Amino acid sequence: MVDPEEPNAAERRRWNDERWTERWPKREALTGAVTGVLLDGLGPVAGQRLLDVGAGGGGTSIAAGRLVGDGAVVGADISAPLVRFARDRAAAARAVNVSFVVADVQCDTVPGGPFDAALSQFGVMFFDEPSVAFANIRNQLVPGGRLAFACWQPPERNPWFVGPMLAEYLPPPPPPAPGKSPTGPFSLSDPDHTRNVLAAAGWRDIAHRGHEVVVTVDRSALADDDTFASLDLPAAGVEQARRDVDARLDRLRDADGRMRAPLAFWVVTATA
């Protein structure tokens, strides 16, 4: 049971749902193309110690581990089921320089620091106090340490994302508590807002670089039965919601029936 007074209480509940672990390989089919772009933006070198924030299923941490050689990568995530998944994956890959911990990097100190750099692939958009979180990340790096993270550009640049149409069938979310910020995949999509958040947390040399890649995925990577089940849509709205989603995703359908999904994202870099 999650204490509603805890930091990121809503995200703790959501990401500790076992269904996320079951759906993670489908998610990675969509986002795995971003990993190389993100690591190019960070530029890790052999011997460094890296912190992967919101490491999820561990794929990015393991890829980073190959680049740091005799260094180390610690992946931190708020989700206990995903950390278990990531540990199993690292063991299977014999990634001996990569480890994972259950931690909320908004407020926790991750063992293994201080780190030379921090990275995150779509993991930093879910802090309900983002400046507090980014200050906590900065405090765990060596002076002059680098940060690089991938976050989504606005939803209209990402037509594969079906969240807005599904939101029409759900009650509006409660407003954030005093002192809290809205969380979600697009919470850092505005570069001016993100720069202000990072500057307030003490980061400097903040830069955005826009990227777009097109990935070909099965439809289930974008929406399937689990999508509707996880949102607990009212029964009366499920069929219409399915029709709306089908109409949107049909525009992405290729000749072979798979989806060609354009991913528009930022790689944001900064210095501690």
N, C-alpha and C positions, 0 to 999 in steps of 0.2 A: 504494500500500500504506500503510495507516494504522499508525503506530507505537502498539502497545498501551499505551505509557507516556504518550502524549499526553493532555492533558485531553479529556474527552468522547470517548474513542476509539471506543466502541461507537456513539455517535450520529454521529460523523464517517462511519463506515462506512455506517450506515443511510441517512443523508440524502444521501450522494453516490452512491447507486444511481440510475441514470438512470430507473428505473421511477417514481420519485417525480415527476419532471417530467411524464411521460406521464399520470399520474393526477391531477395538480394541479387541472385544471379541474373534475373530478368533486368533489374535496374542497371547492373554493370554492363549488360549488353548495350545499353544506351550511352552510358557515361564513360566507358573504358577508353574511348578514343581521345578523351581529354587528358589522360595521365601524362603522356609524353610532352604535350604542350606545357602543362603545369611544371613538370620537372625541368624543362628547358628554361622556363622563367625563373626558377629557383637557382639552378646551376650548382647542385651539390657536388662536392669533390670527396675523394677518398680520405678517410680518417675523420670525417665530421660526425657529430651527433645531432640527429634530427628529431623534432617533435612533429608528429602527424596528428592534427587536431580534427576530431570527428572522423576517425579512421575507418569506420564502417566495417566492411568485410575484409579489409586489410590489403587489397590489391595494390593500392598506391604505396603503402608502407613497404611492401615487399619489393616493388619496382625501385623505390628509392634505396632500399638496402643493397641492391645490386650495384648502385653507383658509389656508395660510400665505402665499400670494401671492408677494411678492418675498423671502420667506424660503427655506428649503431643507429637504429631507428626505433623510437618508442611511439606506438600508435595508441592514442587515447580516445575513448568513446564513451558516451553516456549510456549506451545500450549493452547490458550484460549478454543478451543473446548474440549480438553481432561480435562482441569481443571473443566469445567462445568460437564462433565461426572463423574469425580471423586467426586465432591461435591454431586451430586445426589446419587451416590453409597454410600457415607459415611452416608448421611441422611437416606437412606433405611436401612443401617446396624446399625443405632443408634450409630455410632462411634463418640461420643461427644468429645473425646479428639484428634480428627484428623481434620485438616483443610488444605485447599489448596489455593495457590496463583499463579497467573501468574507472572513468573519471569524468567529471564535468569541468572542462578547462575554463569555464567562466569563473570558477572559484577555487578549484583544487590545484595543488602543486603536484606535478607529475614526477615520479621518481626517475632518476637518470640524468637530471640536468646538472649544471646549466647546459643548454643546447646551443649549437652554432647557428641553427636556423629552424624555422617552423614552416610547415606547409599544410594545406588543407584543400581537398577536392570536394567542393560542395558541402562542407561540414560546418562552416562558420555563420550560416544564415539563421541559425536556430537559437541564438543567445537572446534572452529577454532583457539583458542589460549589456548591450554590445560593447560600449566603451569600457565598462568594467572588465569584460572578458578579454578584450584586446590588450588592456593594460596588464592583465594577469599573464597573458602569453608573452608579452614583451619582458616582463620581470623574470621569466624563466629562460631568457636567452643571454648569451654573453654580450657585452657592450659591442654595438655595431652589428649584431646578428641580423640575418635577413628573414623576411617573411614573404611568402608567396602563396596566394590562394586563388582558386577558381570559384567564381560565383556567376549566377545566371544574369544575362541581360534581360530587359523587360519581357513579360509574357508574350506581347505581340510579335517579338522577334523569335519566339519559340512556339510555333504552331502545333507541335506535338503535345504540348502541355494542356490537359483537359480539365485542370482544376477549376478555372473560372466558370465553365458551364455546369460542372457538378455543384458548385457553390450555390447555384440558383435553386437547388432542391434541398438545401440544408438550412437550418436556422442560422442567423448571423452569429459569428463568434462573439463572445463577450469582449468588451473593450479591455485593453491591458490594465492591470492594476497600476496605481500611482507609482511613478518611477520606472515602470517597465515599458518595453517596446514591443511592437508586433513582431512575431517570428514567422518564418516560412521561406520557401525556396527563393522568393524574389525580394526579400527584405533588404538586400544590398545591391539591387539592380541599378540604382541611381548613383552615378559616380560622385556627384557632389555630396550626397548624404554619406556615402562610404568614406570619402576623404575627411569629412567632419568627424565621423566616428573615430577613425584612426588617429587623427590629429589630437582629439580630446584624450586619447589613450597614450599619447606621448610618442607616436611614431613619426618619422620624418622621411623625406625622399619618396613620398607616396606617388605611385604611378599606376595608371590603368592601361592595359592593352587589350583591344577587342579582338575576338577570334570567332570564326564560324567554321564548323565542320559538318559534313552530312554523313550520317550513319544509316546503314540499312539493317533493320531489325525486324523480328517477328512482331506482329501486332500486340502480342501479350506483353511485350516490353513497355508498351505505352498504356494499355488498359485491358483488363480482363475481368473475369468474375470476381477475383479477389479485390480488385479496385473498388467495386461497388460494395462488397461485403465489409471492407475495412472502413468505409465511410458511414456505414449504418444508415443508408438512405431509407426514408419512408417507403413502404411497399408501393404506394400509389405513384411515386415518382420514378421508380426504377426503370420501367420500360421506356418512358419518355427520355430519361437520362441516357439510356443505352442508344436510343435513336439519335439523339444529339451528338453523342460521342462518335457513333458510326459515321454520321455525316461529316464531322470534322476530320476524322482520320482517313476517310476515303479519299480526301484530297492529297494525301501523302502516299497513296498506294501505288506501287510500281507494277510493271507488267507481270512479274512473277508472284504478285500477291503480298509481297513484303512491304514494309513501310520505309520510305526514305525521309528521315527526320533531320531537318537542319537544327543544329545546336548552336545557339549564339550565347557566348559567355565572355566574361572578363577574366583576365589574369591580373590580379592586383599585387603589386610588390611594394615593400616598405623596409625601412631600416630602423632597428631599435636604438 
